[in-house]
Amino acid sequence: MIIVLQLCPINKNIMKTEKLKNRNTTEKDDFTLLNGMFSPSEASDIITHLIHEKINFLKIRSLGQYIRSGSEDEWSLARIEELRHSKEAIRELLDEAKNQGKSLSIQANISIELI
């Protein structure tokens, strides 16, 4: 199964490109990553994929630091554990929804700020 996620601006401003050209460097942009109703199976596929990709990114980051300096990236390793715990808690919630025959409303936003 291939999951395609489309990032779309929350404010749906058609002139977003012009705004970005003339932006203040401390300005934030918000994007909707997820916004909708999902079956427990769909939610599991999407969330598991997102967490898996983030964990892989952190593993590669830590490996890169290990290769360069001989020590692992402790922050990345701690974050991986946090994500694994979150993944398990989400899995339990999704199992509960499945057992109750319920759908899930999921909203996930991302804020990006140039600093």
Secondary structure, 3 states (H helix, E strand, C coil): CCCCCCCEECCCCCCHHHHHHCCCCCCEEEEEEEEEEECHHHHHHHHHHHHHHHHHHHHHHHHHHHHHHCCCCHHHHHHHHHHHHHHHHHHHHHHHHHHCCCCEEEEEEEEEECC
